[in-house]
Amino acid sequence: MQSTASKLRDQAACVCCAAALDLDAETIACERCAQAYARIGRIPVLLPRAHDYVSAWREQLWTLEKQGEHTLAAIQAELNTPGLSRAAETRLRALSRALEDQVRDIVSIVEPALGSALENERGALPRGVVEYIQFLYRDWGWESAGNSENARAIAAIRPLLAGRELGCTLVLGAGGCRFAYDLHREFAARETAVLDIDPFLFLFAEAVVRGEPVQLTEAIANVQELAQVSKAWLLRAPAGPLDTNEFHFFLANALAPPFDDHTFDTVVTPWFVDQVPGDLLAFFERIRRLLVPGGCWLNTGPLLYPPDAPLSRRYSREEIFELAERAGFRIAEHASESRPHLESPLTGRGKIEWISSFLAFSAAP
Protein backbone atom coordinates (compact mmCIF):
# COMPACT_ATOMS: atom_id res chain seq x y z
CA MET A 1 0.00 0.00 0.00
CA GLN A 2 1.30 3.47 -0.85
CA SER A 3 0.49 6.55 1.19
CA THR A 4 0.58 10.20 0.19
CA ALA A 5 2.74 10.84 3.28
CA SER A 6 6.47 10.32 2.89
CA LYS A 7 7.29 11.12 6.52
CA LEU A 8 4.69 11.42 9.25
CA ARG A 9 6.48 14.16 11.17
CA ASP A 10 6.27 16.31 8.05
CA GLN A 11 2.48 16.00 8.09
CA ALA A 12 1.98 17.49 11.56
CA ALA A 13 -0.26 20.56 11.50
CA CYS A 14 -0.91 23.48 13.82
CA VAL A 15 -3.95 22.77 15.98
CA CYS A 16 -5.14 26.38 15.61
CA CYS A 17 -4.78 27.10 11.90
CA ALA A 18 -3.69 23.78 10.30
CA ALA A 19 -0.45 25.23 8.90
CA ALA A 20 2.54 22.91 8.62
CA LEU A 21 4.83 22.63 11.64
CA ASP A 22 8.58 22.08 11.76
CA LEU A 23 8.92 19.57 14.59
CA ASP A 24 12.71 19.54 14.25
CA ALA A 25 13.05 23.25 14.98
CA GLU A 26 14.70 24.19 18.27
CA THR A 27 11.45 25.88 19.31
CA ILE A 28 8.22 24.58 17.76
CA ALA A 29 5.95 27.43 16.65
CA CYS A 30 3.49 27.99 13.86
CA GLU A 31 4.84 30.45 11.28
CA ARG A 32 1.30 31.44 10.27
CA CYS A 33 -0.47 32.11 13.59
CA ALA A 34 2.49 32.10 16.04
CA GLN A 35 0.95 29.37 18.22
CA ALA A 36 3.81 28.04 20.38
CA TYR A 37 4.27 24.41 21.30
CA ALA A 38 6.34 22.58 23.88
CA ARG A 39 8.30 19.36 24.20
CA ILE A 40 8.28 16.88 27.04
CA GLY A 41 11.69 15.28 26.69
CA ARG A 42 11.66 14.19 23.06
CA ILE A 43 7.87 14.26 22.68
CA PRO A 44 6.16 17.24 20.99
CA VAL A 45 3.14 18.64 22.84
CA LEU A 46 0.75 19.58 20.03
CA LEU A 47 -2.00 21.13 22.11
CA PRO A 48 -3.33 24.70 22.25
CA ARG A 49 -1.67 26.57 25.13
CA ALA A 50 0.81 23.71 25.33
CA HIS A 51 2.87 25.35 28.07
CA ASP A 52 -0.23 25.56 30.28
CA TYR A 53 -0.60 21.80 29.93
CA VAL A 54 3.03 21.32 30.90
CA SER A 55 2.53 23.44 34.01
CA ALA A 56 -0.57 21.43 34.95
CA TRP A 57 1.34 18.16 34.53
CA ARG A 58 4.15 19.48 36.75
CA GLU A 59 1.51 20.35 39.36
CA GLN A 60 0.18 16.80 39.14
CA LEU A 61 3.70 15.52 39.77
CA TRP A 62 3.89 17.68 42.91
CA THR A 63 0.59 16.26 44.14
CA LEU A 64 1.79 12.73 43.48
CA GLU A 65 4.95 13.31 45.51
CA LYS A 66 3.02 14.93 48.38
CA GLN A 67 0.42 12.18 48.47
CA GLY A 68 3.25 9.67 48.63
CA GLU A 69 4.71 11.52 51.62
CA HIS A 70 1.31 11.62 53.36
CA THR A 71 0.73 7.91 52.76
CA LEU A 72 4.16 7.02 54.13
CA ALA A 73 3.49 9.16 57.20
CA ALA A 74 0.16 7.40 57.74
CA ILE A 75 1.85 3.99 57.55
CA GLN A 76 4.49 5.14 60.03
CA ALA A 77 1.71 6.22 62.41
CA GLU A 78 0.10 2.78 62.15
CA LEU A 79 3.45 1.16 62.92
CA ASN A 80 3.25 2.87 66.30
CA THR A 81 -0.07 1.20 67.11
CA PRO A 82 0.17 -0.54 70.53
CA GLY A 83 0.06 -4.33 70.36
CA LEU A 84 0.84 -4.53 66.64
CA SER A 85 1.77 -8.09 65.68
CA ARG A 86 5.18 -8.92 64.23
CA ALA A 87 3.58 -10.05 60.94
CA ALA A 88 1.58 -6.81 60.68
CA GLU A 89 4.72 -4.78 61.32
CA THR A 90 6.56 -6.72 58.61
CA ARG A 91 3.70 -6.11 56.16
CA LEU A 92 3.46 -2.39 56.88
CA ARG A 93 7.21 -1.85 56.59
CA ALA A 94 7.27 -3.75 53.29
CA LEU A 95 4.36 -1.69 51.99
CA SER A 96 6.09 1.52 53.02
CA ARG A 97 9.25 0.55 51.13
CA ALA A 98 7.21 -0.48 48.08
CA LEU A 99 5.29 2.81 47.90
CA GLU A 100 8.49 4.77 48.34
CA ASP A 101 10.08 2.78 45.51
CA GLN A 102 7.04 3.26 43.27
CA VAL A 103 7.01 7.04 43.63
CA ARG A 104 10.77 7.14 43.09
CA ASP A 105 10.45 5.04 39.92
CA ILE A 106 7.76 7.34 38.53
CA VAL A 107 9.63 10.54 39.36
CA SER A 108 12.88 9.18 37.89
CA ILE A 109 11.27 8.88 34.45
CA VAL A 110 8.83 11.80 34.51
CA GLU A 111 10.76 14.61 36.17
CA PRO A 112 13.79 14.76 33.82
CA ALA A 113 11.45 15.23 30.86
CA LEU A 114 8.67 17.25 32.46
CA GLY A 115 10.70 19.48 34.76
CA SER A 116 10.59 19.86 38.52
CA ALA A 117 7.26 19.66 40.29
CA LEU A 118 5.17 22.81 40.77
CA GLU A 119 3.15 23.37 43.95
CA ASN A 120 -0.45 22.44 43.26
CA GLU A 121 -3.27 24.01 45.24
CA ARG A 122 -5.91 22.17 43.18
CA GLY A 123 -4.70 18.75 44.29
CA ALA A 124 -5.33 16.97 40.96
CA LEU A 125 -3.53 13.66 40.56
CA PRO A 126 -2.33 12.32 37.19
CA ARG A 127 -4.86 9.83 35.80
CA GLY A 128 -2.02 7.89 34.16
CA VAL A 129 -0.74 6.95 37.61
CA VAL A 130 -3.96 6.73 39.59
CA GLU A 131 -6.17 4.93 37.07
CA TYR A 132 -3.95 3.41 34.40
CA ILE A 133 -0.57 2.48 35.84
CA GLN A 134 -1.45 -1.21 35.50
CA PHE A 135 -1.33 -0.78 31.73
CA LEU A 136 2.43 -0.20 31.97
CA TYR A 137 2.96 -3.35 34.03
CA ARG A 138 0.77 -5.32 31.61
CA ASP A 139 2.29 -3.88 28.46
CA TRP A 140 5.96 -4.21 29.30
CA GLY A 141 6.46 -6.17 32.56
CA TRP A 142 3.96 -8.91 33.35
CA GLU A 143 4.80 -10.90 30.21
CA SER A 144 8.05 -11.98 31.87
CA ALA A 145 5.94 -13.70 34.55
CA GLY A 146 3.71 -15.56 32.08
CA ASN A 147 0.95 -13.03 31.40
CA SER A 148 -0.09 -13.46 27.76
CA GLU A 149 -2.63 -10.65 27.39
CA ASN A 150 -0.53 -8.76 24.83
CA ALA A 151 -0.21 -11.85 22.64
CA ARG A 152 -3.95 -12.54 22.91
CA ALA A 153 -4.75 -8.98 21.83
CA ILE A 154 -2.71 -9.38 18.65
CA ALA A 155 -4.04 -12.89 18.02
CA ALA A 156 -7.60 -11.55 18.13
CA ILE A 157 -7.06 -9.05 15.31
CA ARG A 158 -4.70 -11.15 13.17
CA PRO A 159 -7.58 -12.85 11.26
CA LEU A 160 -9.15 -9.45 10.57
CA LEU A 161 -5.98 -8.04 9.03
CA ALA A 162 -5.20 -11.30 7.21
CA GLY A 163 -1.61 -10.38 6.44
CA ARG A 164 -2.43 -6.80 5.44
CA GLU A 165 0.45 -4.32 5.71
CA LEU A 166 -0.49 -1.26 7.73
CA GLY A 167 1.67 1.31 5.94
CA CYS A 168 1.61 4.73 7.63
CA THR A 169 -0.35 4.19 10.83
CA LEU A 170 -1.96 6.39 13.48
CA VAL A 171 -2.89 4.97 16.90
CA LEU A 172 -5.29 7.15 18.90
CA GLY A 173 -5.31 6.92 22.69
CA ALA A 174 -2.25 4.68 22.62
CA GLY A 175 -1.68 4.70 26.40
CA GLY A 176 1.15 2.34 27.33
CA CYS A 177 1.76 1.71 23.59
CA ARG A 178 2.37 -2.05 23.62
CA PHE A 179 -0.50 -2.76 21.21
CA ALA A 180 0.82 -0.08 18.84
CA TYR A 181 4.35 -1.50 19.16
CA ASP A 182 3.20 -5.05 18.35
CA LEU A 183 1.07 -3.89 15.41
CA HIS A 184 4.03 -1.95 14.00
CA ARG A 185 6.30 -4.97 14.29
CA GLU A 186 3.98 -7.68 13.01
CA PHE A 187 2.05 -5.92 10.26
CA ALA A 188 4.83 -4.05 8.46
CA ALA A 189 3.89 -0.51 9.38
CA ARG A 190 6.20 1.81 7.50
CA GLU A 191 5.80 4.51 10.14
CA THR A 192 3.58 4.69 13.21
CA ALA A 193 2.40 7.77 15.08
CA VAL A 194 0.99 7.27 18.57
CA LEU A 195 -1.18 9.93 20.25
CA ASP A 196 -2.26 10.39 23.83
CA ILE A 197 -2.88 13.25 26.22
CA ASP A 198 -1.32 11.67 29.32
CA PRO A 199 2.45 12.21 29.70
CA PHE A 200 2.78 9.91 32.70
CA LEU A 201 2.04 6.79 30.65
CA PHE A 202 3.66 8.13 27.49
CA LEU A 203 7.03 8.97 29.02
CA PHE A 204 7.40 5.41 30.30
CA ALA A 205 6.27 3.97 26.97
CA GLU A 206 8.63 6.20 25.00
CA ALA A 207 11.60 5.23 27.15
CA VAL A 208 10.81 1.52 26.79
CA VAL A 209 10.26 1.72 23.02
CA ARG A 210 13.58 3.52 22.61
CA GLY A 211 15.35 0.72 24.47
CA GLU A 212 16.12 2.47 27.75
CA PRO A 213 16.23 0.45 31.00
CA VAL A 214 13.07 1.20 32.99
CA GLN A 215 11.99 -0.12 36.39
CA LEU A 216 8.52 0.31 37.83
CA THR A 217 7.44 -1.05 41.20
CA GLU A 218 3.99 -2.57 41.59
CA ALA A 219 2.65 -2.27 45.13
CA ILE A 220 -0.62 -3.51 46.60
CA ALA A 221 -2.44 -2.45 49.76
CA ASN A 222 -4.61 -5.59 50.13
CA VAL A 223 -1.90 -8.14 50.80
CA GLN A 224 -2.77 -11.84 50.70
CA GLU A 225 0.72 -13.12 51.59
CA LEU A 226 3.78 -11.26 52.84
CA ALA A 227 5.79 -12.33 49.80
CA GLN A 228 3.34 -10.48 47.53
CA VAL A 229 3.52 -6.93 48.84
CA SER A 230 5.40 -5.62 45.82
CA LYS A 231 7.37 -6.45 42.70
CA ALA A 232 9.88 -4.29 40.83
CA TRP A 233 9.22 -4.97 37.16
CA LEU A 234 11.84 -4.41 34.49
CA LEU A 235 9.90 -2.88 31.62
CA ARG A 236 11.32 -3.76 28.24
CA ALA A 237 10.44 -3.92 24.56
CA PRO A 238 10.52 -7.67 23.82
CA ALA A 239 11.48 -7.41 20.13
CA GLY A 240 13.97 -4.61 20.61
CA PRO A 241 13.76 -0.82 20.32
CA LEU A 242 12.18 1.25 17.55
CA ASP A 243 13.92 4.41 16.41
CA THR A 244 12.58 7.91 15.94
CA ASN A 245 12.34 7.56 12.15
CA GLU A 246 9.67 4.86 12.32
CA PHE A 247 7.75 5.23 15.60
CA HIS A 248 6.64 8.73 16.62
CA PHE A 249 5.17 9.96 19.90
CA PHE A 250 2.85 12.98 20.09
CA LEU A 251 1.05 14.41 23.11
CA ALA A 252 -2.11 15.64 21.42
CA ASN A 253 -5.89 15.51 21.44
CA ALA A 254 -6.86 12.20 19.84
CA LEU A 255 -10.32 13.60 19.00
CA ALA A 256 -8.68 16.23 16.79
CA PRO A 257 -5.38 14.70 15.61
CA PRO A 258 -2.96 17.40 14.42
CA PHE A 259 -2.32 15.97 10.95
CA ASP A 260 -3.24 16.79 7.38
CA ASP A 261 -6.13 14.98 5.73
CA HIS A 262 -5.27 11.84 3.74
CA THR A 263 -2.05 11.22 5.70
CA PHE A 264 -2.55 7.67 6.95
CA ASP A 265 -3.07 4.25 5.43
CA THR A 266 -4.39 2.91 8.75
CA VAL A 267 -5.98 4.45 11.85
CA VAL A 268 -6.25 2.35 15.01
CA THR A 269 -8.57 3.05 17.97
CA PRO A 270 -7.74 0.65 20.83
CA TRP A 271 -10.07 0.81 23.87
CA PHE A 272 -11.11 4.32 22.91
CA VAL A 273 -14.45 4.91 21.17
CA ASP A 274 -16.59 4.03 24.20
CA GLN A 275 -14.70 6.21 26.69
CA VAL A 276 -13.73 9.46 24.98
CA PRO A 277 -15.76 10.76 22.02
CA GLY A 278 -19.07 12.50 22.68
CA ASP A 279 -20.13 12.91 19.05
CA LEU A 280 -19.17 9.56 17.56
CA LEU A 281 -20.37 10.38 14.06
CA ALA A 282 -18.19 13.50 13.89
CA PHE A 283 -15.25 11.53 15.27
CA PHE A 284 -15.70 8.74 12.72
CA GLU A 285 -15.85 11.34 9.95
CA ARG A 286 -12.55 12.78 11.22
CA ILE A 287 -10.97 9.32 11.07
CA ARG A 288 -12.14 8.95 7.47
CA ARG A 289 -10.60 12.29 6.49
CA LEU A 290 -7.27 11.27 8.03
CA LEU A 291 -7.16 8.19 5.81
CA VAL A 292 -6.07 7.93 2.22
CA PRO A 293 -8.90 6.76 -0.09
CA GLY A 294 -9.46 3.09 0.59
CA GLY A 295 -7.51 3.28 3.86
CA CYS A 296 -8.45 1.06 6.79
CA TRP A 297 -9.68 1.73 10.30
CA LEU A 298 -9.00 -0.92 12.96
CA ASN A 299 -10.96 -0.75 16.21
CA THR A 300 -10.69 -3.06 19.21
CA GLY A 301 -11.98 -2.85 22.76
CA PRO A 302 -15.12 -3.16 24.90
CA LEU A 303 -18.21 -0.99 24.84
CA LEU A 304 -18.10 0.17 28.46
CA TYR A 305 -19.44 3.69 28.54
CA PRO A 306 -18.85 6.20 31.35
CA PRO A 307 -21.50 6.14 34.10
CA ASP A 308 -22.74 9.60 33.12
CA ALA A 309 -23.22 8.68 29.45
CA PRO A 310 -26.89 8.97 28.38
CA LEU A 311 -28.53 5.66 27.55
CA SER A 312 -29.15 6.91 24.02
CA ARG A 313 -25.37 7.16 23.51
CA ARG A 314 -24.39 3.78 24.96
CA TYR A 315 -24.18 2.34 21.46
CA SER A 316 -24.28 -1.36 20.66
CA ARG A 317 -21.95 -2.88 18.08
CA GLU A 318 -24.69 -2.66 15.47
CA GLU A 319 -25.20 1.03 16.18
CA ILE A 320 -21.44 1.64 15.95
CA PHE A 321 -21.46 -0.01 12.52
CA GLU A 322 -24.40 2.11 11.39
CA LEU A 323 -22.60 5.30 12.45
CA ALA A 324 -19.40 4.13 10.72
CA GLU A 325 -21.29 3.54 7.48
CA ARG A 326 -22.90 6.99 7.72
CA ALA A 327 -19.39 8.43 8.13
CA GLY A 328 -18.28 6.82 4.86
CA PHE A 329 -16.88 3.45 5.96
CA ARG A 330 -17.55 -0.07 4.80
CA ILE A 331 -17.31 -2.69 7.57
CA ALA A 332 -15.19 -5.55 6.23
CA GLU A 333 -14.59 -7.91 9.15
CA HIS A 334 -15.55 -8.12 12.79
CA ALA A 335 -15.11 -10.49 15.72
CA SER A 336 -15.97 -10.54 19.42
CA GLU A 337 -14.75 -12.60 22.35
CA SER A 338 -14.55 -12.64 26.12
CA ARG A 339 -11.00 -12.68 27.46
CA PRO A 340 -8.98 -11.91 30.63
CA HIS A 341 -7.90 -8.35 31.22
CA LEU A 342 -5.23 -6.91 33.57
CA GLU A 343 -4.45 -10.14 35.39
CA SER A 344 -1.59 -9.22 37.69
CA PRO A 345 0.93 -12.03 38.38
CA LEU A 346 1.62 -10.31 41.71
CA THR A 347 -1.95 -10.30 43.02
CA GLY A 348 -3.55 -13.08 41.00
CA ARG A 349 -6.46 -10.72 40.38
CA GLY A 350 -7.87 -9.47 37.10
CA LYS A 351 -11.01 -8.91 35.05
CA ILE A 352 -12.92 -10.44 32.19
CA GLU A 353 -13.93 -8.16 29.33
CA TRP A 354 -16.01 -8.65 26.18
CA ILE A 355 -13.84 -7.30 23.36
CA SER A 356 -15.27 -6.29 20.00
CA SER A 357 -12.92 -5.74 17.05
CA PHE A 358 -13.61 -4.69 13.49
CA LEU A 359 -11.87 -3.60 10.30
CA ALA A 360 -13.46 -0.94 8.10
CA PHE A 361 -12.42 0.74 4.85
CA SER A 362 -12.97 4.32 3.83
CA ALA A 363 -14.89 4.85 0.63
CA ALA A 364 -12.93 5.79 -2.47
CA PRO A 365 -13.78 9.18 -3.99
C-alpha positions in Angstrom: 0.0 0.0 0.0 1.3 3.5 -0.9 0.5 6.5 1.2 0.6 10.2 0.2 2.7 10.8 3.3 6.5 10.3 2.9 7.3 11.1 6.5 4.7 11.4 9.3 6.5 14.2 11.2 6.3 16.3 8.0 2.5 16.0 8.1 2.0 17.5 11.6 -0.3 20.6 11.5 -0.9 23.5 13.8 -4.0 22.8 16.0 -5.1 26.4 15.6 -4.8 27.1 11.9 -3.7 23.8 10.3 -0.5 25.2 8.9 2.5 22.9 8.6 4.8 22.6 11.6 8.6 22.1 11.8 8.9 19.6 14.6 12.7 19.5 14.3 13.1 23.3 15.0 14.7 24.2 18.3 11.4 25.9 19.3 8.2 24.6 17.8 6.0 27.4 16.7 3.5 28.0 13.9 4.8 30.4 11.3 1.3 31.4 10.3 -0.5 32.1 13.6 2.5 32.1 16.0 0.9 29.4 18.2 3.8 28.0 20.4 4.3 24.4 21.3 6.3 22.6 23.9 8.3 19.4 24.2 8.3 16.9 27.0 11.7 15.3 26.7 11.7 14.2 23.1 7.9 14.3 22.7 6.2 17.2 21.0 3.1 18.6 22.8 0.8 19.6 20.0 -2.0 21.1 22.1 -3.3 24.7 22.3 -1.7 26.6 25.1 0.8 23.7 25.3 2.9 25.4 28.1 -0.2 25.6 30.3 -0.6 21.8 29.9 3.0 21.3 30.9 2.5 23.4 34.0 -0.6 21.4 34.9 1.3 18.2 34.5 4.1 19.5 36.8 1.5 20.4 39.4 0.2 16.8 39.1 3.7 15.5 39.8 3.9 17.7 42.9 0.6 16.3 44.1 1.8 12.7 43.5 4.9 13.3 45.5 3.0 14.9 48.4 0.4 12.2 48.5 3.2 9.7 48.6 4.7 11.5 51.6 1.3 11.6 53.4 0.7 7.9 52.8 4.2 7.0 54.1 3.5 9.2 57.2 0.2 7.4 57.7 1.9 4.0 57.5 4.5 5.1 60.0 1.7 6.2 62.4 0.1 2.8 62.1 3.5 1.2 62.9 3.3 2.9 66.3 -0.1 1.2 67.1 0.2 -0.5 70.5 0.1 -4.3 70.4 0.8 -4.5 66.6 1.8 -8.1 65.7 5.2 -8.9 64.2 3.6 -10.1 60.9 1.6 -6.8 60.7 4.7 -4.8 61.3 6.6 -6.7 58.6 3.7 -6.1 56.2 3.5 -2.4 56.9 7.2 -1.9 56.6 7.3 -3.8 53.3 4.4 -1.7 52.0 6.1 1.5 53.0 9.2 0.6 51.1 7.2 -0.5 48.1 5.3 2.8 47.9 8.5 4.8 48.3 10.1 2.8 45.5 7.0 3.3 43.3 7.0 7.0 43.6 10.8 7.1 43.1 10.4 5.0 39.9 7.8 7.3 38.5 9.6 10.5 39.4 12.9 9.2 37.9 11.3 8.9 34.4 8.8 11.8 34.5 10.8 14.6 36.2 13.8 14.8 33.8 11.5 15.2 30.9 8.7 17.3 32.5 10.7 19.5 34.8 10.6 19.9 38.5 7.3 19.7 40.3 5.2 22.8 40.8 3.2 23.4 43.9 -0.4 22.4 43.3 -3.3 24.0 45.2 -5.9 22.2 43.2 -4.7 18.7 44.3 -5.3 17.0 41.0 -3.5 13.7 40.6 -2.3 12.3 37.2 -4.9 9.8 35.8 -2.0 7.9 34.2 -0.7 7.0 37.6 -4.0 6.7 39.6 -6.2 4.9 37.1 -4.0 3.4 34.4 -0.6 2.5 35.8 -1.5 -1.2 35.5 -1.3 -0.8 31.7 2.4 -0.2 32.0 3.0 -3.4 34.0 0.8 -5.3 31.6 2.3 -3.9 28.5 6.0 -4.2 29.3 6.5 -6.2 32.6 4.0 -8.9 33.3 4.8 -10.9 30.2 8.1 -12.0 31.9 5.9 -13.7 34.6 3.7 -15.6 32.1 1.0 -13.0 31.4 -0.1 -13.5 27.8 -2.6 -10.7 27.4 -0.5 -8.8 24.8 -0.2 -11.9 22.6 -3.9 -12.5 22.9 -4.8 -9.0 21.8 -2.7 -9.4 18.7 -4.0 -12.9 18.0 -7.6 -11.5 18.1 -7.1 -9.1 15.3 -4.7 -11.1 13.2 -7.6 -12.8 11.3 -9.1 -9.4 10.6 -6.0 -8.0 9.0 -5.2 -11.3 7.2 -1.6 -10.4 6.4 -2.4 -6.8 5.4 0.5 -4.3 5.7 -0.5 -1.3 7.7 1.7 1.3 5.9 1.6 4.7 7.6 -0.4 4.2 10.8 -2.0 6.4 13.5 -2.9 5.0 16.9 -5.3 7.1 18.9 -5.3 6.9 22.7 -2.2 4.7 22.6 -1.7 4.7 26.4 1.2 2.3 27.3 1.8 1.7 23.6 2.4 -2.1 23.6 -0.5 -2.8 21.2 0.8 -0.1 18.8 4.4 -1.5 19.2 3.2 -5.0 18.3 1.1 -3.9 15.4 4.0 -2.0 14.0 6.3 -5.0 14.3 4.0 -7.7 13.0 2.1 -5.9 10.3 4.8 -4.0 8.5 3.9 -0.5 9.4 6.2 1.8 7.5 5.8 4.5 10.1 3.6 4.7 13.2 2.4 7.8 15.1 1.0 7.3 18.6 -1.2 9.9 20.2 -2.3 10.4 23.8 -2.9 13.3 26.2 -1.3 11.7 29.3 2.4 12.2 29.7 2.8 9.9 32.7 2.0 6.8 30.6 3.7 8.1 27.5 7.0 9.0 29.0 7.4 5.4 30.3 6.3 4.0 27.0 8.6 6.2 25.0 11.6 5.2 27.2 10.8 1.5 26.8 10.3 1.7 23.0 13.6 3.5 22.6 15.3 0.7 24.5 16.1 2.5 27.8 16.2 0.4 31.0 13.1 1.2 33.0 12.0 -0.1 36.4 8.5 0.3 37.8 7.4 -1.1 41.2 4.0 -2.6 41.6 2.7 -2.3 45.1 -0.6 -3.5 46.6 -2.4 -2.4 49.8 -4.6 -5.6 50.1 -1.9 -8.1 50.8 -2.8 -11.8 50.7 0.7 -13.1 51.6 3.8 -11.3 52.8 5.8 -12.3 49.8 3.3 -10.5 47.5 3.5 -6.9 48.8 5.4 -5.6 45.8 7.4 -6.5 42.7 9.9 -4.3 40.8 9.2 -5.0 37.2 11.8 -4.4 34.5 9.9 -2.9 31.6 11.3 -3.8 28.2 10.4 -3.9 24.6 10.5 -7.7 23.8 11.5 -7.4 20.1 14.0 -4.6 20.6 13.8 -0.8 20.3 12.2 1.2 17.5 13.9 4.4 16.4 12.6 7.9 15.9 12.3 7.6 12.2 9.7 4.9 12.3 7.8 5.2 15.6 6.6 8.7 16.6 5.2 10.0 19.9 2.8 13.0 20.1 1.1 14.4 23.1 -2.1 15.6 21.4 -5.9 15.5 21.4 -6.9 12.2 19.8 -10.3 13.6 19.0 -8.7 16.2 16.8 -5.4 14.7 15.6 -3.0 17.4 14.4 -2.3 16.0 10.9 -3.2 16.8 7.4 -6.1 15.0 5.7 -5.3 11.8 3.7 -2.1 11.2 5.7 -2.6 7.7 6.9 -3.1 4.2 5.4 -4.4 2.9 8.8 -6.0 4.5 11.8 -6.3 2.4 15.0 -8.6 3.0 18.0 -7.7 0.7 20.8 -10.1 0.8 23.9 -11.1 4.3 22.9 -14.4 4.9 21.2 -16.6 4.0 24.2 -14.7 6.2 26.7 -13.7 9.5 25.0 -15.8 10.8 22.0 -19.1 12.5 22.7 -20.1 12.9 19.1 -19.2 9.6 17.6 -20.4 10.4 14.1 -18.2 13.5 13.9 -15.2 11.5 15.3 -15.7 8.7 12.7 -15.8 11.3 10.0 -12.5 12.8 11.2 -11.0 9.3 11.1 -12.1 8.9 7.5 -10.6 12.3 6.5 -7.3 11.3 8.0 -7.2 8.2 5.8 -6.1 7.9 2.2 -8.9 6.8 -0.1 -9.5 3.1 0.6 -7.5 3.3 3.9 -8.4 1.1 6.8 -9.7 1.7 10.3 -9.0 -0.9 13.0 -11.0 -0.8 16.2 -10.7 -3.1 19.2 -12.0 -2.9 22.8 -15.1 -3.2 24.9 -18.2 -1.0 24.8 -18.1 0.2 28.5 -19.4 3.7 28.5 -18.8 6.2 31.4 -21.5 6.1 34.1 -22.7 9.6 33.1 -23.2 8.7 29.4 -26.9 9.0 28.4 -28.5 5.7 27.6 -29.2 6.9 24.0 -25.4 7.2 23.5 -24.4 3.8 25.0 -24.2 2.3 21.5 -24.3 -1.4 20.7 -21.9 -2.9 18.1 -24.7 -2.7 15.5 -25.2 1.0 16.2 -21.4 1.6 16.0 -21.5 0.0 12.5 -24.4 2.1 11.4 -22.6 5.3 12.5 -19.4 4.1 10.7 -21.3 3.5 7.5 -22.9 7.0 7.7 -19.4 8.4 8.1 -18.3 6.8 4.9 -16.9 3.4 6.0 -17.5 -0.1 4.8 -17.3 -2.7 7.6 -15.2 -5.5 6.2 -14.6 -7.9 9.2 -15.5 -8.1 12.8 -15.1 -10.5 15.7 -16.0 -10.5 19.4 -14.7 -12.6 22.3 -14.5 -12.6 26.1 -11.0 -12.7 27.5 -9.0 -11.9 30.6 -7.9 -8.4 31.2 -5.2 -6.9 33.6 -4.5 -10.1 35.4 -1.6 -9.2 37.7 0.9 -12.0 38.4 1.6 -10.3 41.7 -2.0 -10.3 43.0 -3.6 -13.1 41.0 -6.5 -10.7 40.4 -7.9 -9.5 37.1 -11.0 -8.9 35.0 -12.9 -10.4 32.2 -13.9 -8.2 29.3 -16.0 -8.6 26.2 -13.8 -7.3 23.4 -15.3 -6.3 20.0 -12.9 -5.7 17.0 -13.6 -4.7 13.5 -11.9 -3.6 10.3 -13.5 -0.9 8.1 -12.4 0.7 4.9 -13.0 4.3 3.8 -14.9 4.9 0.6 -12.9 5.8 -2.5 -13.8 9.2 -4.0 
